[in-house]
Amino acid sequence: MLGCEERFTAPDERIRGRSLPQKRTVSARAQRRTLIAGLRSFRAFGKRTILTTTRSRDSAGSCVEVETFINEFWTSKQRAANSPYHA
């Protein structure tokens, strides 16, 4: 982002009877770095994550590149229970 960062505010959470601060802000950039590091290092099912770039065009015809992470992030039972294709 050019000169500005989005902020994420976590809701109040209770862990083991202790209260965490009601608001915790984390920059969008820090969240993105954490997510990317987690996806890259994921090896729960014995395969390393493959990082590639998907290229496409947006509605205006401009080229868009998106980082793409390929791995089995969900088990087959999780996929069956949470299929985005069920209408």
C-alpha positions as CSV (number, residue, x, y, z in Angstrom):
1,M,0.0,0.0,0.0
2,L,1.3,3.4,-0.8
3,G,1.7,5.4,2.4
4,C,-1.3,4.0,4.3
5,E,-2.0,0.8,6.1
6,E,-5.3,-0.9,6.9
7,R,-5.8,-1.9,10.5
8,F,-7.4,-5.0,11.9
9,T,-8.9,-4.9,15.4
10,A,-9.3,-8.3,17.1
11,P,-12.5,-8.8,19.2
12,D,-12.3,-9.3,22.9
13,E,-11.2,-12.9,23.6
14,R,-11.1,-14.9,26.8
15,I,-8.3,-17.5,27.3
16,R,-8.2,-19.7,30.4
17,G,-10.2,-17.2,32.4
18,R,-8.0,-14.3,31.7
19,S,-9.2,-11.4,29.7
20,L,-7.0,-10.1,26.8
21,P,-7.1,-6.4,25.9
22,Q,-10.3,-5.5,24.2
23,K,-8.6,-4.1,21.1
24,R,-5.4,-5.2,19.5
25,T,-4.5,-3.6,16.2
26,V,-2.3,-5.4,13.7
27,S,-1.3,-3.8,10.4
28,A,-2.6,-5.4,7.3
29,R,1.0,-5.8,6.1
30,A,2.0,-7.7,9.3
31,Q,-1.1,-10.0,8.8
32,R,-0.1,-10.7,5.2
33,R,3.5,-11.5,6.2
34,T,2.3,-13.9,8.9
35,L,-0.2,-15.6,6.6
36,I,2.4,-16.0,3.8
37,A,5.0,-17.4,6.2
38,G,2.4,-19.9,7.5
39,L,1.3,-21.0,4.1
40,R,4.9,-21.4,2.9
41,S,5.9,-23.6,5.9
42,F,2.8,-25.7,5.9
43,R,3.6,-29.4,5.8
44,A,0.9,-31.2,7.8
45,F,0.2,-33.8,5.2
46,G,3.7,-34.5,4.1
47,K,4.0,-32.2,1.1
48,R,5.6,-28.8,0.9
49,T,3.7,-25.8,-0.3
50,I,4.3,-24.8,-3.9
51,L,4.4,-21.0,-4.5
52,T,3.5,-19.8,-8.0
53,T,2.0,-16.7,-9.6
54,T,-1.4,-16.8,-11.3
55,R,-1.8,-14.2,-14.1
56,S,-5.2,-13.0,-15.3
57,R,-6.9,-9.8,-16.5
58,D,-9.3,-7.7,-14.5
59,S,-12.6,-6.3,-15.9
60,A,-10.7,-3.3,-17.3
61,G,-8.3,-5.5,-19.2
62,S,-5.3,-4.8,-17.0
63,C,-2.9,-7.6,-16.1
64,V,-3.3,-8.9,-12.6
65,E,-0.8,-11.2,-10.8
66,V,-1.7,-13.0,-7.6
67,E,0.5,-15.2,-5.5
68,T,-0.9,-18.7,-5.4
69,F,-0.1,-21.3,-2.8
70,I,-0.7,-24.9,-3.7
71,N,-1.0,-27.7,-1.1
72,E,-3.6,-29.8,0.6
73,F,-4.6,-27.4,3.3
74,W,-7.8,-29.2,4.3
75,T,-8.3,-32.9,4.8
76,S,-10.7,-34.7,2.4
77,K,-13.3,-34.9,5.2
78,Q,-13.0,-31.1,5.8
79,R,-13.4,-30.4,2.1
80,A,-16.5,-32.7,1.9
81,A,-18.1,-31.0,4.9
82,N,-17.3,-27.4,3.8
83,S,-17.6,-27.5,0.1
84,P,-18.0,-24.0,-1.5
85,Y,-19.6,-25.7,-4.4
86,H,-22.8,-26.8,-2.5
87,A,-25.6,-24.5,-3.5
